[in-house]
Amino acid sequence: MTPTIIEHHGARRAYILQTDDDDTTTRLATVYKMTDGWHAKLSDDHTGRAWSGPYRSAEEAMSRLSA
């Protein structure tokens, strides 16, 4: 199982990253804080189905997406 981490970029955006054995990272999703909570946008899907949420926090979004 590869570790998943969250990298915050300001108060309203975060990246959910997957780290590989060779210390490279792949962005799984970008998480945005909106008026009703945090919403995640998958990095490899460019359709309306790529969005999920709302979540209470960026950390909750990470745990749900990496499950």
N, C-alpha and C positions, 0 to 999 in steps of 0.2 A: 504494500500500500504506500503510495507516495504522499508526502505531507502536503497539506493545503494551508496556505497562510493568507492573511488579509493585510493589505497595504493601504493605509488611509492617505488620501490626497485632499486635504482640507476637511471642512466640517460636513460637506454634502456629497462627497464621492469617495469610493474605495474600490480597489481592485482585488479580486479573489484570484490567487495565483497557486499553481501547482508546481512544486519543486521536484526536479528529477535527481537521480543519483549523481550526475555530473555537475550539479549546482546550477543548472539552467532552470529558468522559470517559464511557464506558459500561462498566459492569462485565460482563465476560465470564464470570468464574467466581470462586468463593471456594475457596481451597486450605487444607486443614486438615492439621496434623501429627498422625498417629495412631501407634499402637504399631508398625505395620509400614511406615511411611513417610508420604509426603505424598499426599493424595487430593484430587481436584478435583471440585467440584460446579458444573455449568453454571448460570448465572443465569436462562436463559430456558427451561429444561426442568425440570418438576416431577415426573418419573417416576424409576424406578429406573435407567433408562439414562443419567441425567444425571451419574452418578458415574463417575470413572475413577481409575486408580492401582493400586497405589502407585507413586510416583516417588521418586527419591533426594533431590530438593529441590523447593522451590517454583519455582525457575528452570527446572528440567527440565520441570515440568508446564506452565509458560508456553510453553516452546519447542514442546512436543508439541501443545498446544491451538491455538496460533497458526499451525501449519504448514499 
